């Protein structure tokens, strides 16, 4: 079991997990606590950026429309788990306890929030196993 603890203090999309592996990611529990004095609107989604299409449209990091570690606009697939869910002041939203959330580990898991929230997440990653055989095994 792996854990993520984050204090989200920006309205910009924030990575909870980077999609830089193969296999499956299973989120067992995701807690989002509103720690401000007003309601927070939250989005949880998975995203996979199509690097080839983005570079084709906007250019490379060195000579393209790239700033602050990201493209200004990117070509991606986004699939929402929750969108514009309002968490009242002092309330914690708990997701994925049953059933769990399983998705392709090449996707990023991201969050956006209109207010400061604390996130606690537990997850597992099951790597794909590739069966390779040598010539001596036949």
C-alpha positions as CSV (number, residue, x, y, z in Angstrom):
1,X,0.0,0.0,0.0
2,X,1.3,3.5,-0.9
3,X,0.1,6.8,0.4
4,X,-0.1,10.4,-0.7
5,X,-0.6,13.3,1.6
6,X,-1.0,16.7,0.0
7,X,-2.2,20.2,1.1
8,X,-3.7,21.8,-2.0
9,X,-3.3,25.6,-1.8
10,X,-3.7,26.5,-5.4
11,X,-6.6,26.6,-7.9
12,X,-4.3,25.1,-10.6
13,X,-4.6,21.4,-11.4
14,X,-2.4,19.4,-9.1
15,X,-1.0,15.9,-9.6
16,X,-1.9,13.3,-7.1
17,X,-0.2,10.6,-9.1
18,X,1.9,10.8,-12.2
19,X,1.0,8.4,-15.0
20,X,4.6,7.4,-15.8
21,X,4.3,3.6,-15.6
22,X,2.6,0.6,-17.1
23,X,0.0,-1.6,-15.4
24,X,-3.0,-0.7,-13.3
25,X,-3.4,1.8,-10.5
26,X,-6.1,1.1,-7.8
27,X,-7.1,3.9,-5.5
28,X,-8.5,2.3,-2.3
29,X,-9.4,5.5,-0.6
30,X,-9.3,9.2,-1.3
31,X,-10.2,11.7,1.4
32,X,-10.6,15.4,0.6
33,X,-11.0,17.7,3.6
34,X,-12.1,21.3,3.1
35,X,-9.9,23.3,5.5
36,X,-11.1,26.8,4.7
37,X,-14.0,29.0,5.9
38,X,-16.0,28.7,2.7
39,X,-17.2,26.0,0.3
40,X,-14.7,24.3,-2.0
41,X,-15.6,23.0,-5.5
42,X,-13.5,20.0,-6.4
43,X,-12.7,18.0,-9.6
44,X,-11.0,14.7,-9.6
45,X,-10.0,13.3,-12.9
46,X,-7.5,11.1,-14.9
47,X,-5.7,12.7,-17.8
48,X,-3.3,11.4,-20.5
49,X,-1.5,13.9,-22.6
50,X,-0.9,13.0,-26.2
51,X,2.7,14.3,-26.4
52,X,3.0,13.8,-30.2
53,X,-0.2,15.7,-30.9
54,X,0.7,18.5,-28.4
55,X,4.2,18.9,-29.9
56,X,2.7,18.9,-33.4
57,X,0.3,21.6,-32.4
58,X,2.4,23.8,-30.0
59,X,6.0,22.9,-30.7
60,X,8.7,21.4,-28.4
61,X,9.7,22.5,-24.9
62,X,12.6,24.4,-26.4
63,X,10.9,26.3,-29.2
64,X,7.2,26.1,-28.6
65,X,4.3,27.3,-26.5
66,X,5.7,26.0,-23.3
67,X,5.9,27.8,-19.9
68,X,6.2,27.0,-16.2
69,X,6.9,23.3,-16.9
70,X,3.8,22.7,-19.0
71,X,2.3,23.5,-22.4
72,X,-0.1,26.5,-22.3
73,X,-2.7,24.3,-24.0
74,X,-2.2,20.5,-24.5
75,X,-3.9,17.8,-26.4
76,X,-5.2,15.3,-23.8
77,X,-7.9,12.9,-22.8
78,X,-9.6,13.7,-19.6
79,X,-12.1,11.5,-17.7
80,X,-13.8,12.9,-14.6
81,X,-14.5,10.9,-11.4
82,X,-16.2,13.9,-9.8
83,X,-16.7,17.4,-11.3
84,X,-17.7,20.6,-9.5
85,X,-18.6,18.7,-6.3
86,X,-19.1,21.2,-3.5
87,X,-17.5,20.3,-0.2
88,X,-18.9,22.5,2.6
89,X,-16.6,24.2,5.1
90,X,-15.2,21.7,7.6
91,X,-16.5,18.6,5.7
92,X,-14.4,15.7,4.4
93,X,-15.4,13.9,1.2
94,X,-14.4,10.2,1.1
95,X,-14.2,8.5,-2.3
96,X,-13.4,5.0,-3.8
97,X,-13.8,2.9,-0.6
98,X,-16.2,0.5,-2.3
99,X,-15.8,0.0,-5.2
100,X,-12.2,1.1,-5.6
101,X,-11.1,3.2,-8.5
102,X,-8.9,1.2,-11.0
103,X,-7.4,2.8,-14.1
104,X,-4.5,2.5,-16.5
105,X,-1.3,3.6,-14.7
106,X,-0.2,5.6,-17.7
107,X,-2.8,8.3,-16.8
108,X,-2.2,11.1,-14.4
109,X,-4.6,11.4,-11.4
110,X,-5.2,15.1,-10.8
111,X,-7.3,17.4,-8.6
112,X,-8.5,21.0,-8.9
113,X,-10.1,22.9,-6.1
114,X,-11.5,26.4,-5.6
115,X,-10.3,26.5,-2.0
116,X,-7.5,25.0,0.2
117,X,-8.1,21.2,0.7
118,X,-6.1,18.4,2.4
119,X,-5.9,15.2,0.5
120,X,-5.1,11.7,1.9
121,X,-5.0,8.8,-0.5
122,X,-4.0,5.2,-0.4
123,X,-3.3,3.3,-3.6
124,X,-1.6,0.2,-5.2
125,X,0.1,-0.2,-8.5
126,X,0.1,-3.5,-10.2
127,X,2.8,-3.6,-12.8
128,X,2.3,-5.5,-16.0
129,X,4.3,-8.7,-16.2
130,X,5.8,-9.5,-19.6
131,X,6.4,-13.2,-20.1
132,X,9.6,-13.5,-22.2
133,X,11.2,-16.8,-23.0
134,X,14.6,-17.7,-24.1
135,X,15.3,-20.0,-26.9
136,X,16.3,-22.7,-24.4
137,X,12.7,-22.8,-23.0
138,X,11.2,-24.3,-26.2
